[in-house]
Each structure stands twice: as structure tokens, then as C-alpha cells.
């Protein structure tokens, strides 16, 4: 069985030696999450990756994951949030001081009154409850705590409002990388076919374009979204943050029954082998889940933290390739 294995690159997979091992272990493509990188850092990665990829007989592709309309925290010094404490969220690109989180998105604050008041961060690892909200400022109580670091995703558990658009940084990335045939673009938080059509117009007809399905409405609109995308990714991390874990599981089950009939490749993403961040082997549950996904018609998987920040990037790629 042939299928794609897209491995995210990061601090634990930043050298040529590791890339060689990942390719030998089964990786068919790499991914850079551009939301965590500055423009100079992206160019630095490309400067190292391009000659490596060109030297291979069967060249892996590189996916540049664009932020799209996804909300992310700004820059600050990482700190821990304890249950019961209070934190202020402010409209800013950066902030200093403990218990202050910058969010550089105006529509995030506009959406507060339209939500049920539950905020989830970092794929719902951290949960906040909104207590007060105003123009450019929200005060929230920590319900489930943990360490919080810059540029992690943040959203309301039940609110579909946001302004769908590419970030200015996304546009600069596209301008600087257009024309490289080994580069593909993935767009985060696509809502529907109309939004995806707009991205296709901006990015161009020749680019290989991936739509990330991370919202409940996107699953319902998947066929229309696919009219303007070359590939779809079902991203369970942010989908779970948006819908809650039970509703996410139910939505994924329904969507998975349609995958085999999709005219374009559909890949599974989000904690595929999460256990392998800390272990050289996956759990049996993870192996069974991947096996079932391939039988259902998914044409590959996207590895995230497993290969970017986990201790076993080569082993994670090898585990993902076990059904070939």
C-alpha cells in the first residue's frame, strides 16, 4: 500500500543528517509551520532544504503551512497558568509581564460576545473562561492550566465568527516562494468553498494548494472546498478545540465514511502518533487508528509534534510507514 507521510520539521529535525534518516524511514514530504517562524527564518530553512531535496533521486516536497484565518497568540515570554488564576488577553502583537497574553487579531475580540465564553488554547490543552470583555481586552479565569508559549492557536469553543483572509505574512511568503515546483501551500482554518476559491485566486492556478479542515462547517463543505484544492487534510487537533472531543470524534467518523469517494487525496493529521513525542514506539491504539484510516481511504498522514519537537523523528516516520 502506497501513501504519503508528511513530517513536520522543527528543533528536533533541523539537520541534514536527520532529514536523510526520515526519508529513508519513509517520509515523502516535509512541512514547515510558518506561523512559528519569521520570514528570515523561513528563508534560512529553504536555503538548507533546497539543495538537500535536489540531491535526492525521488525528491520529497515541502509544504509551507500558512496561518490563514487561524487565531494565534503573539510574542511573549512563556509562563505557566494555574487553575483559578486570572489572565488578561490584549490586542497586541507582543506583551511583557506574567498573566498577560497578546492576541494580534481584532476579530478575536469581536467574537467574544458571540461565544459561550469558553476559550481553548494549544489544541485545548489549556482552557479559559471569559469573565469580562471589551474593545481589545478580555479578562479570563484559568479552568485548565499548563505552560503557554508564543504563537500557539487560540479559539472559542463554540463560535463560528472570524474574518476569513490570508495574513499579510502569508502573502509575503507566497511572493517570496512562488515558482518553486517542490513547494506546496496549506491554508489553515478554511471555512467553505467560497473562501477556498478566494485563496486559489490569490495563490494562483499553478500552485499545489492544500485545504486544512479544522472547523465543523469545513467538513460539511469539504466537497466544495475540494473544487479549489489539490488536497485536503483532516486536522483533528484544532477540530477538537472547536467542537469538543466527543463532537470531534463523531464528526470525524461521519467524514471518514466519505473519504474514499473524494476525487482528491485526503490526509489525516493531528496527534497521529502523539505518544512518540516521548517514546520510540507508538501505542497499539495509534497503530489501529492509522490502519483504519488507510482502509477508509485516507491517502496518508501528517506528523506534527512527533517529528518537530519529539525525541524520535526517524522512528515516527518508520512507524507511519509500517503498512506499506
Sine and cosine of phi, psi and omega as CSV:
sin_phi,cos_phi,sin_psi,cos_psi,sin_omega,cos_omega
0.00,0.00,0.80,-0.59,0.03,-1.00
-0.98,-0.20,0.68,-0.73,0.04,-1.00
-0.34,-0.94,0.30,-0.95,-0.08,-1.00
-1.00,0.09,0.56,-0.83,0.15,-0.99
-0.76,-0.64,0.95,-0.30,0.00,-1.00
-0.98,-0.18,0.88,-0.47,-0.07,-1.00
-0.96,-0.28,0.83,-0.56,0.02,-1.00
-0.97,0.26,0.70,-0.72,0.00,-1.00
-0.99,-0.12,0.53,-0.85,-0.02,-1.00
-0.21,-0.98,-0.36,-0.93,-0.07,-1.00
-0.84,0.55,-0.53,0.85,-0.03,-1.00
-1.00,0.00,-0.01,1.00,-0.01,-1.00
-0.62,-0.79,0.81,0.59,-0.10,-1.00
-0.94,-0.34,0.21,0.98,-0.05,-1.00
-0.84,-0.54,0.40,-0.92,0.01,-1.00
-0.86,0.50,-0.61,0.79,-0.01,-1.00
-0.88,0.47,-0.65,0.76,0.02,-1.00
-0.94,0.34,-0.63,0.77,0.02,-1.00
-0.87,0.50,-0.68,0.74,0.01,-1.00
-0.87,0.50,-0.68,0.73,0.00,-1.00
-0.92,0.39,-0.60,0.80,0.00,-1.00
-0.92,0.39,-0.65,0.76,0.04,-1.00
-0.91,0.42,-0.70,0.71,0.02,-1.00
-0.89,0.46,-0.52,0.86,-0.01,-1.00
-0.98,0.19,-0.26,0.96,0.08,-1.00
0.71,-0.71,-0.07,1.00,0.00,-1.00
-0.90,0.44,0.75,-0.66,0.05,-1.00
-0.96,-0.28,-0.20,0.98,0.02,-1.00
-0.39,-0.92,0.35,-0.94,0.06,-1.00
-0.89,-0.46,0.34,-0.94,0.02,-1.00
-0.71,-0.71,0.67,-0.74,0.16,-0.99
-0.89,-0.45,0.83,-0.56,0.09,-1.00
-0.99,0.11,0.99,-0.16,-0.13,-0.99
-0.93,0.37,-0.28,0.96,0.02,-1.00
-0.90,0.43,-0.39,0.92,-0.02,-1.00
-0.99,-0.14,0.12,0.99,-0.08,-1.00
-0.78,-0.63,0.56,-0.83,0.14,-0.99
-0.99,0.16,0.23,-0.97,0.03,-1.00
-0.86,0.51,-0.70,0.72,0.07,-1.00
-0.88,0.48,-0.60,0.80,0.01,-1.00
-0.92,0.40,-0.61,0.79,0.05,-1.00
-0.89,0.46,-0.69,0.72,0.03,-1.00
-0.90,0.44,-0.58,0.82,0.05,-1.00
-0.90,0.43,-0.70,0.72,0.06,-1.00
-0.87,0.50,-0.72,0.69,-0.03,-1.00
-0.90,0.45,-0.60,0.80,0.01,-1.00
-0.89,0.46,-0.52,0.86,0.04,-1.00
-1.00,0.05,-0.60,0.80,-0.09,-1.00
-0.96,0.27,-0.65,0.76,-0.12,-0.99
-0.84,0.54,-0.76,0.65,0.02,-1.00
-0.91,0.43,-0.52,0.85,0.05,-1.00
-0.91,0.42,-0.74,0.68,-0.02,-1.00
-0.91,0.41,-0.64,0.77,-0.01,-1.00
-0.90,0.44,-0.45,0.90,-0.06,-1.00
-0.98,0.18,-0.21,0.98,-0.06,-1.00
-1.00,0.03,0.59,-0.81,0.02,-1.00
-0.89,0.45,-0.71,0.71,0.05,-1.00
-0.92,-0.38,0.99,-0.14,-0.19,-0.98
-0.97,0.23,0.84,-0.54,0.15,-0.99
-0.92,0.40,0.43,-0.90,0.08,-1.00
-1.00,-0.07,0.22,-0.98,0.02,-1.00
-0.83,-0.56,0.83,-0.56,0.04,-1.00
-0.99,-0.13,0.84,-0.54,0.14,-0.99
-1.00,-0.09,0.93,-0.36,-0.07,-1.00
-1.00,0.07,0.92,-0.38,-0.06,-1.00
-1.00,-0.01,0.48,-0.88,-0.07,-1.00
-0.95,0.32,-0.57,0.82,-0.04,-1.00
0.84,0.54,-0.70,-0.72,-0.04,-1.00
-1.00,-0.05,0.17,0.98,0.00,-1.00
-0.93,0.36,0.68,-0.73,0.08,-1.00
-1.00,0.08,0.70,-0.71,0.06,-1.00
-0.69,-0.72,0.47,-0.88,0.12,-0.99
-0.91,0.40,0.36,-0.93,0.07,-1.00
-1.00,0.04,-0.51,-0.86,-0.05,-1.00
-0.99,-0.17,0.69,-0.73,0.04,-1.00
-0.22,-0.97,0.17,-0.99,0.07,-1.00
-0.99,0.13,0.80,-0.60,-0.06,-1.00
-0.83,0.55,0.60,-0.80,0.05,-1.00
-0.45,-0.89,0.22,-0.98,-0.02,-1.00
-1.00,-0.08,0.57,-0.82,0.07,-1.00
-0.93,-0.36,0.82,-0.57,-0.01,-1.00
-0.99,-0.15,0.65,-0.76,0.04,-1.00
-0.81,0.59,0.72,-0.70,0.01,-1.00
1.00,-0.09,-0.35,0.93,0.00,-1.00
-0.98,0.19,0.17,-0.99,-0.02,-1.00
-0.90,-0.43,0.52,-0.85,-0.02,-1.00
-0.69,-0.73,0.56,-0.83,0.04,-1.00
-0.96,-0.29,0.73,-0.68,0.09,-1.00
-0.96,-0.29,0.80,-0.61,-0.10,-0.99
-0.81,-0.58,0.50,-0.86,0.04,-1.00
-0.97,0.25,0.99,-0.15,-0.05,-1.00
-0.23,-0.97,0.39,-0.92,0.05,-1.00
-0.99,0.12,-0.36,0.93,0.00,-1.00
-0.44,-0.90,0.28,-0.96,0.01,-1.00
-0.40,-0.92,0.38,-0.92,0.06,-1.00
-0.81,-0.59,0.45,-0.89,0.00,-1.00
0.98,-0.18,0.58,-0.82,-0.02,-1.00
-0.95,0.31,0.49,-0.87,0.06,-1.00
0.93,0.37,0.40,0.92,0.13,-0.99
-0.78,-0.62,0.84,-0.55,-0.02,-1.00
-0.89,-0.45,0.85,-0.53,0.05,-1.00
-0.99,0.14,0.67,-0.74,0.07,-1.00
-0.76,-0.65,0.96,-0.29,-0.12,-0.99
-1.00,0.07,0.74,0.67,-0.02,-1.00
-0.65,-0.76,0.91,-0.41,0.00,-1.00
-0.88,0.48,-0.64,0.77,-0.07,-1.00
-0.93,0.37,-0.33,0.94,0.10,-1.00
-0.89,0.46,-0.68,0.73,-0.01,-1.00
-0.97,0.26,-0.53,0.85,0.06,-1.00
-0.90,0.43,-0.51,0.86,-0.07,-1.00
-0.98,0.18,-0.22,0.98,-0.10,-1.00
-0.83,0.56,-0.71,0.70,-0.05,-1.00
-0.95,0.31,-0.23,0.97,-0.01,-1.00
-0.99,-0.12,-0.02,1.00,-0.07,-1.00
-0.97,-0.23,0.05,-1.00,0.08,-1.00
-1.00,-0.03,0.10,0.99,0.09,-1.00
1.00,-0.03,0.02,1.00,0.03,-1.00
-0.99,-0.13,0.83,-0.56,0.03,-1.00
-0.95,-0.31,0.70,-0.72,0.04,-1.00
-0.83,-0.56,0.66,-0.75,-0.04,-1.00
-0.82,-0.57,0.51,-0.86,0.11,-0.99
0.80,0.60,0.86,0.51,0.00,-1.00
0.83,0.56,0.61,0.79,0.07,-1.00
0.94,0.35,0.33,0.94,0.12,-0.99
-0.94,0.34,-0.48,0.88,0.05,-1.00
-0.86,-0.52,0.70,-0.71,-0.03,-1.00
-0.80,-0.60,0.72,-0.69,0.03,-1.00
-0.84,-0.54,0.43,-0.90,0.10,-0.99
-0.89,-0.46,0.85,-0.52,-0.02,-1.00
-0.93,0.38,0.76,-0.65,0.06,-1.00
-0.96,-0.30,-0.69,0.72,0.07,-1.00
-0.66,-0.75,0.51,-0.86,0.03,-1.00
-0.60,-0.80,0.57,-0.82,0.03,-1.00
-0.49,-0.87,-0.15,-0.99,0.00,-1.00
-0.92,0.39,0.95,-0.32,0.05,-1.00
0.97,0.23,0.27,0.96,-0.01,-1.00
-0.42,-0.91,0.69,-0.72,0.06,-1.00
-0.69,-0.73,0.71,-0.70,0.14,-0.99
-0.96,-0.28,0.75,-0.66,-0.07,-1.00
-0.68,-0.73,0.44,-0.90,0.06,-1.00
-0.98,-0.21,0.64,-0.77,-0.02,-1.00
-0.98,0.18,0.87,-0.50,0.05,-1.00
-1.00,-0.05,-0.75,0.66,0.10,-1.00
-0.81,-0.59,0.87,-0.49,-0.13,-0.99
-1.00,-0.06,-0.08,-1.00,0.00,-1.00
0.45,-0.89,0.09,-1.00,0.05,-1.00
-0.96,0.28,0.67,-0.75,0.02,-1.00
-0.84,-0.55,0.74,-0.67,-0.09,-1.00
-0.84,-0.55,0.30,-0.95,-0.05,-1.00
-0.86,0.51,0.48,-0.88,0.17,-0.99
0.92,0.39,0.23,0.97,0.09,-1.00
-0.97,0.24,0.44,-0.90,-0.01,-1.00
-0.94,0.35,0.52,-0.85,0.04,-1.00
-0.60,-0.80,0.66,-0.76,0.01,-1.00
-0.38,-0.92,0.18,-0.98,0.13,-0.99
-1.00,-0.01,0.62,-0.79,-0.06,-1.00
-0.92,0.40,-0.42,0.91,-0.04,-1.00
-0.56,-0.83,0.97,0.24,0.05,-1.00
-0.33,-0.94,0.84,-0.54,-0.02,-1.00
-1.00,-0.04,0.03,1.00,-0.09,-1.00
-0.99,0.16,0.77,-0.64,0.23,-0.97
-0.14,-0.99,0.32,-0.95,0.01,-1.00
-1.00,-0.02,0.94,-0.34,-0.06,-1.00
-0.97,0.24,0.89,-0.46,-0.02,-1.00
-0.16,-0.99,0.36,-0.93,0.17,-0.99
-0.98,0.22,0.61,-0.79,0.11,-0.99
-0.95,0.30,0.40,-0.92,0.03,-1.00
-0.85,0.52,-0.62,0.78,0.04,-1.00
-0.88,0.47,-0.63,0.78,0.05,-1.00
-0.84,0.54,-0.71,0.71,-0.03,-1.00
-0.90,0.44,-0.63,0.78,0.02,-1.00
-0.92,0.40,-0.63,0.78,0.04,-1.00
-0.88,0.48,-0.72,0.70,0.00,-1.00
-0.88,0.47,-0.69,0.73,0.01,-1.00
-0.88,0.48,-0.64,0.76,-0.07,-1.00
-0.98,0.21,-0.33,0.95,-0.11,-0.99
-0.88,-0.47,-0.04,1.00,-0.03,-1.00
-0.86,0.51,0.62,-0.79,0.06,-1.00
0.99,-0.12,-0.18,0.98,0.06,-1.00
-1.00,0.09,0.90,-0.44,-0.13,-0.99
-0.95,0.31,-0.23,0.97,0.01,-1.00
-1.00,-0.01,-0.06,1.00,-0.05,-1.00
-0.99,-0.15,0.73,-0.69,0.12,-0.99
-0.86,-0.50,0.38,-0.93,-0.02,-1.00
-0.87,-0.49,0.74,-0.67,0.12,-0.99
-0.93,-0.38,0.72,-0.69,-0.04,-1.00
-0.94,-0.35,0.80,-0.60,-0.06,-1.00
-0.99,0.12,0.50,-0.86,0.19,-0.98
0.87,0.50,0.59,0.81,0.06,-1.00
-0.90,0.44,0.68,-0.73,-0.03,-1.00
-1.00,-0.08,-0.76,0.65,-0.12,-0.99
-0.43,-0.90,-0.04,-1.00,-0.04,-1.00
-0.90,0.43,-0.57,0.82,0.00,-1.00
-0.90,0.44,-0.68,0.73,0.02,-1.00
-0.90,0.43,-0.68,0.73,-0.02,-1.00
-0.91,0.42,-0.56,0.83,0.06,-1.00
-0.88,0.48,-0.63,0.77,0.04,-1.00
-0.90,0.44,-0.65,0.76,0.02,-1.00
-0.91,0.41,-0.63,0.78,0.04,-1.00
-0.88,0.48,-0.64,0.77,0.01,-1.00
-0.90,0.43,-0.63,0.78,-0.02,-1.00
-0.96,0.28,-0.71,0.70,-0.12,-0.99
-0.99,0.16,-0.47,0.88,0.10,-1.00
0.94,-0.34,0.42,-0.91,-0.08,-1.00
-0.95,0.30,-0.37,0.93,-0.07,-1.00
-1.00,0.04,-0.34,0.94,-0.06,-1.00
-0.95,0.33,0.56,-0.83,0.11,-0.99
-1.00,0.10,0.89,-0.45,-0.19,-0.98
-0.88,-0.48,0.77,-0.64,-0.02,-1.00
-0.92,-0.40,0.74,-0.67,0.07,-1.00
-0.98,-0.21,0.82,-0.58,0.04,-1.00
-1.00,-0.04,0.85,-0.52,-0.02,-1.00
-1.00,-0.05,0.97,-0.24,-0.10,-0.99
-0.76,-0.65,0.14,0.99,-0.02,-1.00
-0.74,-0.67,0.54,-0.84,-0.01,-1.00
-0.83,0.56,-0.66,0.75,0.00,-1.00
-0.90,0.44,-0.55,0.84,0.00,-1.00
-0.90,0.44,-0.59,0.81,0.04,-1.00
-0.90,0.44,-0.64,0.76,0.03,-1.00
-0.93,0.36,-0.47,0.88,-0.05,-1.00
-0.99,-0.16,0.18,0.98,-0.16,-0.99
-0.82,0.57,-0.68,0.74,-0.02,-1.00
-0.89,0.46,-0.68,0.74,0.02,-1.00
-0.94,0.34,-0.64,0.77,0.06,-1.00
-0.86,0.50,-0.65,0.76,-0.02,-1.00
-0.90,0.44,-0.31,0.95,0.05,-1.00
-0.91,0.42,-0.37,0.93,-0.06,-1.00
-0.87,-0.49,0.22,0.98,-0.01,-1.00
-0.78,-0.63,0.50,-0.87,0.05,-1.00
-1.00,0.01,-0.26,0.96,-0.08,-1.00
-0.33,-0.94,0.50,-0.87,0.06,-1.00
-0.87,-0.50,0.61,-0.79,0.13,-0.99
-0.88,-0.48,0.81,-0.59,0.14,-0.99
-1.00,0.03,0.94,-0.34,-0.14,-0.99
-0.96,-0.28,0.98,-0.20,-0.15,-0.99
-0.97,0.24,-0.38,0.93,-0.02,-1.00
-0.89,0.45,-0.86,0.50,0.00,-1.00
-0.95,0.31,-0.49,0.87,0.06,-1.00
-0.89,0.46,-0.65,0.76,0.05,-1.00
-0.92,0.40,-0.58,0.82,0.06,-1.00
-0.92,0.39,-0.57,0.82,-0.01,-1.00
-0.97,0.25,-0.68,0.73,-0.16,-0.99
-0.98,-0.20,-0.32,0.95,-0.21,-0.98
1.00,-0.02,0.43,-0.90,-0.17,-0.99
-0.92,0.40,-0.67,0.74,-0.02,-1.00
-0.91,0.41,-0.76,0.65,0.00,-1.00
-0.89,0.45,-0.57,0.82,0.07,-1.00
-0.88,0.47,-0.73,0.68,-0.02,-1.00
-0.87,0.49,-0.66,0.75,0.01,-1.00
-0.92,0.39,-0.65,0.76,0.01,-1.00
-0.92,0.38,-0.65,0.76,0.03,-1.00
-0.90,0.45,-0.65,0.76,0.02,-1.00
-0.87,0.49,-0.73,0.68,0.00,-1.00
-0.89,0.45,-0.70,0.71,-0.03,-1.00
-0.90,0.43,-0.64,0.77,-0.06,-1.00
-0.87,0.49,-0.46,0.89,0.02,-1.00
-0.95,0.32,-0.24,0.97,-0.02,-1.00
-0.98,-0.22,-0.16,0.99,-0.16,-0.99
-0.88,0.47,-0.66,0.75,-0.07,-1.00
-0.89,0.45,-0.36,0.93,0.01,-1.00
-1.00,-0.07,-0.01,1.00,-0.01,-1.00
-0.95,0.31,0.66,-0.75,-0.03,-1.00
-0.99,0.17,-0.11,0.99,0.01,-1.00
-0.83,-0.56,0.31,-0.95,0.03,-1.00
-0.89,0.45,0.62,-0.78,0.09,-1.00
-0.83,-0.55,0.82,-0.57,-0.01,-1.00
-0.94,-0.35,0.48,-0.88,0.02,-1.00
-0.99,-0.14,0.76,-0.65,-0.01,-1.00
-0.72,-0.70,0.36,-0.93,0.09,-1.00
0.98,-0.21,0.99,-0.10,0.10,-1.00
0.84,0.54,0.64,0.76,0.01,-1.00
-0.87,0.50,-0.75,0.66,0.07,-1.00
-0.78,-0.62,0.80,0.60,-0.06,-1.00
-0.81,0.59,-0.57,0.82,-0.02,-1.00
-0.87,0.50,-0.44,0.90,-0.08,-1.00
-0.98,0.18,0.03,1.00,0.21,-0.98
-0.88,0.47,-0.52,0.85,-0.09,-1.00
-0.85,-0.52,-0.06,1.00,-0.08,-1.00
-0.71,-0.70,0.58,-0.82,0.02,-1.00
-0.97,0.22,-0.07,1.00,0.02,-1.00
-0.75,-0.66,0.53,-0.85,0.04,-1.00
-0.98,0.18,0.25,-0.97,0.13,-0.99
-0.98,0.22,0.35,-0.94,0.05,-1.00
-0.90,0.44,-0.55,0.83,0.04,-1.00
-0.89,0.46,-0.68,0.74,0.02,-1.00
-0.90,0.44,-0.67,0.75,0.01,-1.00
-0.90,0.44,-0.70,0.72,0.01,-1.00
-0.89,0.46,-0.65,0.76,-0.01,-1.00
-0.90,0.44,-0.68,0.74,0.01,-1.00
-0.92,0.38,-0.67,0.74,0.04,-1.00
-0.83,0.55,-0.74,0.68,-0.01,-1.00
-0.89,0.45,-0.63,0.78,0.00,-1.00
-0.88,0.47,-0.68,0.74,0.00,-1.00
-0.92,0.40,-0.63,0.78,0.04,-1.00
-0.91,0.41,-0.57,0.82,0.01,-1.00
-0.94,0.34,-0.33,0.94,0.04,-1.00
0.86,-0.52,-0.04,1.00,0.10,-0.99
-0.88,0.48,0.68,-0.74,-0.10,-0.99
-0.97,-0.24,0.39,0.92,0.08,-1.00
0.40,-0.92,-0.01,-1.00,-0.02,-1.00
-0.70,-0.72,0.39,-0.92,0.09,-1.00
-0.90,-0.44,0.86,-0.51,0.06,-1.00
-1.00,-0.05,0.71,-0.70,-0.08,-1.00
-0.92,-0.39,-0.99,-0.17,-0.01,-1.00
-0.87,0.50,-0.48,0.88,-0.03,-1.00
-0.79,0.62,-0.69,0.73,-0.06,-1.00
-0.97,-0.24,-0.33,0.94,-0.05,-1.00
-0.99,0.12,-0.73,0.69,-0.08,-1.00
-0.81,-0.59,-0.10,0.99,0.02,-1.00
-0.98,0.21,0.23,-0.97,-0.07,-1.00
-1.00,0.07,-0.04,1.00,-0.13,-0.99
-0.67,-0.74,0.89,0.46,-0.04,-1.00
-0.90,0.43,-0.65,0.76,0.02,-1.00
-0.91,0.42,-0.73,0.68,-0.03,-1.00
-0.89,0.45,-0.57,0.82,0.02,-1.00
-0.90,0.43,-0.67,0.74,0.05,-1.00
-0.90,0.44,-0.65,0.76,0.01,-1.00
-0.91,0.41,-0.65,0.76,0.04,-1.00
-0.89,0.45,-0.65,0.76,-0.02,-1.00
-0.92,0.40,-0.43,0.90,-0.06,-1.00
-1.00,-0.03,0.12,0.99,-0.16,-0.99
-0.92,0.39,-0.32,0.95,-0.05,-1.00
-0.99,-0.14,0.16,0.99,0.06,-1.00
-0.98,0.22,0.00,0.00,0.00,0.00
